[in-house]
Amino acid sequence: MTLTEYQRNLVWPLSIFAIISINLYIDPNDKIWWMVWYISIFNTFLYPFSKEMVETIALKYTTREYWHRGIWYDTPAKNPVYATYYIFCYLIAIPASAVYFLMTVFSKKGHS
């Protein structure tokens, strides 16, 4: 993953982090929002790795063309699927990033 890809993939998690921060600002005494806010700090910066890991695994078993035809054809009806995908990647960012780093380390060891 390049720095440009990483920065481009920070748009959605920063938006989610802003929403969580606004909710925390509205009710600063809610301990649950504080916990969610602390976790979202990590998720925000790990999200690009999570997204990369999900895409790597998906492309291991399918082709790029598969994701641009049939039910995956780009239409307005696909937007809820995108939203669900982005939230899914955000929620699993911490464990998925750990898996991504392990996959990266082991794949580089095999090529050495």
N, C-alpha and C positions, 0 to 999 in steps of 0.2 A: 504494500500500500504506500502510495506516495503522499507527501505532505499536502498536495493540492486535493487529492481524493479525501484525505482525512478532514481537511477544512470544509470541503463541500458537504461531507456527511455530518457535520456538526449543526446544520441548520435546524433539523427536526428536534434533536435532543435539547438544544438551547431553548427552543420554543416551549417544550414540555417543562424544562427547568424554570423558565420564567412564569409559567402558569402555577407551578407548585410554590414558587417564591411569593407570588401574589397572594395565594391562599394562606401562606404562612404569615404574611404581613397583615392580612385581614384578621386573623385569629392567632396571635403569637403565643397564647397560653395553651394551645392544644398540643400536647406532647406527641401525638401521632403524626401531626404535620411536621414537627421537628425531625422525627425519625425518618419520615419519607423524604424530607429535604436533604438530610445527610446522605442517605442512600442515593438520591438522585444526582448528587455531586459526582459520585463515582460513575454512575450510569451514563451521565452526560458525556464524559470523556472516553468511556469504554464503548459507547454505542457504535462508532465506526468499525471497530474490530468485530463486534457482534454481527453487524450487517455483513461484513466481509466473510465471516465464517459461515453464516447461513447461505450466502450466495455460492461460496466455494463448495459446500456440501451438495447444494441443489444442482450445480453444474457438473458435479462428479457423476450424477446419475441421470442427467438429462442434457439436452443441448440448448444453446442460446436461442435457436430458432423456435424451440418448443414454447418459450415464454413470450413469443410475439405472434402467436397464431391461435386459432380456435377460441376457447374460452378466455385466453389471456390476451386476446387482441386489444389494443389500446382504444378504449371507449370510455365515456363518462361513467359507465356502470362499473368500471374497474377501480375507481377512486376509493370506495370503501375497502376494497381488498388491499390497496396500498396503505391506507390508514391502519388497518389491522396489522399488516406486516411491520410497519414502522413501530407501532406500540409493542408488538411482540418482541422485536429486536431490542427495544428499550428495556423491557421488563427482564429479559434474560441476558442483559449486557455483561454482568459480572461473571457468571459461570461460562458464558459463551466466549468471552474474551480470554479466559484462562485456557479453554480448549483451542482457540485460535492460536495463542502463543505456543502451546504445546505442538500443534500441527506444524507451525512454522519452524520451530526448532528441530523437530524430527525430520521434516522434509529437507531441511538444509544439511542435516547430518548425513542423510542418504546420498546427497549429491557431492559430498566432499571426497 
